[in-house]
Each structure stands twice: as structure tokens, then as C-alpha cells.
Amino acid sequence: VPEGDTIHYAANRIRPVLEGRVPDAIATPHPRFARDGWPERLAGRTVRAVEARGKHLLLRFEGGLTIHSHLRMTGSWRVVRAGQRWPRSPSRAWLVLRRGEAEVVQFDGPVLELMTDSRTRIDRRIAGLGPDVLAPEFDAERFLRRLRADDPARPIGDALLDQRTIAGIGNLWKCEGCFEAGIDPWRPAAEVSDAEALAIVDEVRPRMRISAQDGVQDRFRRIYGRAGLPCPRCGPRSLVRSRGQWDDGRTTYWCPECQR
Ligand SMILES: [Zn+2]
């Protein structure tokens, strides 16, 4: 599931290939980019930085241009050896950056755009992000400020998915964090203390940091996707429940016994 750790992992893989270098070749095979002329606009430009911000990835080029990507549920970034078989069909590649022996490939979009640096500073999707859960120093005060500034009646699970409150947590980490901290994801945010909100973040941060290093997210799945199965903490006396949360009804998993 593409969440903040997935994006940081991709950035960690892309950085040694592209950062501080000029790509040998840039291609945008997807028909939607046919007239956009990215290869010409980016030719000869050094990649200044590869940034992960929450669930967004930014490739900063010399001359004030940035490629902005958001994977939503379907997209993927891969780094492969040039000439090696790709993990997805070539017809699904939206962007290919080749440098030396490596190819950086973006598959299946769905958000991939070239913008000026100045636009990234005012674009609400990027500039409006809350503190990044994976930042080396997590800004806990800003997180709590933003949590308290929004609707106090909304469930804490909803608040954690709001990228303006905290950036990088998606549905999987929301479920796992609430489970590990023993907090019901449906409890109104106003009834969750600062210490409890921070406890959820403290549970997911170290796990996400490991996953961002090696790309293996599944090992931390304890409750996500286990509807109707025994709770990993309570055993068969309590079964994991599931229900849609957030405006697009993302399935939330929780144990009604040990999460209060
Ligand atoms: Zn339980």
C-alpha cells in the first residue's frame, strides 16, 4: 500500500541514481504526455534533489522545475537495471529516467506533473501538508496544533488520514497505530489526549522508518485486513471488526475489546 514509508523508500532508491546528476535519457511513454515535451524541457538539467514529503515525491531539477508525483492506490516507482525486465507492462510506464546502468520508472501515475518550484510552494496539496511522520525530528507540537484546530468531533482515525494534520500516514498505518496504542479509531479526536495521539505516532514512526529503509511493509501488519479473525492481542474471545471510515469509506480494522 503506497503510504509515506513507500514513498521514502522510493526516494531512498532513486537518490543514488539521480541526485546531483543529469539523466542520460528521459522518456514519457504514456500518450497523455505526447505533447508536453518533458524530454526537451528537462534535457541537460541536473536533478538537484529527490524529496519525499508525506505521500508525495518531488524530483527537483536545475532551473526551477519539479516533477511532482502522488501514487494514490495504484502508482509505483521502481529502480531497475537498464535492459532488465520491468515488473509491470511497458505500456503502463508514464515516465522513464535513465542514468548509467539504472532506470527509474514511474508506473500507472496517477498524479504526475511538471511544475515550477514556485508553484510547489503555493500548491495546497504540497504546501498545506502537516508535519511528516518520517521526518528525522517529528514536529509533535505542530501535529497537536493542527489536530486541535480541526473538527473535534471527527474520529481520531479520520484525523490521522488528513494529510494536513500529519503527512504520510495512510489507512494501513492508521489501523496499525491505533491498534498498537490500544485506541479505538472511532473515538472523537476531542476525547483523545495529547499523550494518546502522540502514542499512536510513536508506534508507527519506528516501524515506518524500518519499512522506508528496506521496503518491506507487510511484516508490520497485525490487524489490517483481518476482519472476522481473532484479535492478535485478545485471541478468539474478540474478533477484529471492520467498517468504512473517511469520506471515501476506507475500511478500518479494530478490536472492540482492547481498543478503547
Ligand atoms: Zn483485542
Boltz pocket constraint, residues with backbone or C-beta under 6 A from the ligand:
constraints:
  - pocket:
      binder: B
      contacts: [[A, 231], [A, 232], [A, 233], [A, 234], [A, 235], [A, 238], [A, 255], [A, 256], [A, 257], [A, 258], [A, 259]]
      max_distance: 6.0
